[in-house]
Amino acid sequence: MAVRMQEILDRLQQWRDYQPGEWVARCPAHSDGKPSLWINLKTSGMVGLACRAGCRFEDIVAGMELLPRHLFNVDAEGLVAVTEARPEPVSPYLTAGLRVWLDSLPTGNDAYPAMAYSQKRFGLSPAEQARLGLRWWPGPQPCPEWVPGSFVRYPRLVVPMADFAGVARGAQGRDLTGRCPGRWISLANPDGFEWQRFGVFPGPDPDAPWVIAEGLSDPLAIVADGYNAVGVRGAALLNNDPSTMDALAAGLAGRDVRVCGDNDRSGREFTRTILAALHQREVTARQLTLPEGFKDYAVWRETR
C-alpha cells in the first residue's frame, strides 16, 4: 500500500510549504536549528530529499522511521507534484511579466515599512535601496499566479534577483510582521520553468571583492559594507544543478571571489560545494570565515 505524502510530512518537524510540490523542514538526521531539509514530490510518486548540511539520504529516511522503498509510489492525495523533466530557465515572457509586477510595487518613500526595515536590518542607505530595486509588498491584493499564497498574505520587503546583466529573473519577499512561518518566500516556479536560483547584488565599486553567500539577508548586508554580493537560494540542491554553477562561474570569471556560508554545519557544506564547483570551472575563489560565535554575515555586521 502506498504511503501518503501527508504522512511523510507529518513525520518531520517544522515543515512548511516552500512552493507548490516542494517543502522545507528540520532535518531528522542532525541537530537542525532551522529547516535545512528540502522535500519535493515528483509526478512519478517519488519523494526527493536533500539536506543543506549534507546528511546522507539513508540517515534522513531512518530519522523519519521509514525505509527507502516508502519514498516511491507515494500517494499525493491532492497535493501538487513537480514534473521530473528538468525545468527551463524562465522565458522572456515570464521575465517581462516579473518586471511589470515589480514595477507596480511601491518603492522609495512610498514603501517606508520595507525601506526602514532594510536600512535598520542590513544597513542599506536609500540610494543603495534604489540601486538594488527594493520594493514593498503591502499585503493581500491581486497578483500574478506565480506569486504563492504564502507570499501574498503578509507585508514584505521584496528583493529582485537579477542576473549578471542586471535583468531580474526571480524575487524573494521577507516577511515584515513576524507572523509568517517562512521569513523569506520565493516565487512559485511556473509550469515547466524555474526562476533563477541566485541574485546578483552589485555594490558601489565593481572592482571590489565579490562575496557569495546563502539566501538574501547576508548579500544585502555585504553590499551595505561596500562589497559586491551574490545570494544563492536552494543551496542544498546545487550539486544537482550544474547550470546554476555554470552561470555563476561565467559571471564571476576574472573577479576577486570569496565564499561566505553560515557559521554552522550546513553553511560549511555550502562553502565547500561552491568552492569546489568554481575551482572545477577554473574560477579562483577563497573562503571568507566569520568570527567564532557569529552565525552569519548579517548578524556579525549588526554587532560591529
Protein Blocks (a to p, Z undefined) as FASTA:
>chain_A
ZZdfklmmmmpghiacfbghiacdddfkbccfbdfbdcdddfkopacdddfklpafklmm
mmnopafklmgoiafkhpacddfbdcddddfklmmmmmmmmmmpcehjllmmmmmmmmmm
nopafklmmmnopacdfbjcdddfklcfklmmpccdddddddfkopacbdcdddfklpam
blbacddddehiacdfbdcdddfblkbccdddehjllmmmmmmnopacdddehklmmmmm
mklmmmmmmmmgoiacdddddfbfklmmmmmmmmmmmmmnopacddddddehiablmlmm
mmZZ
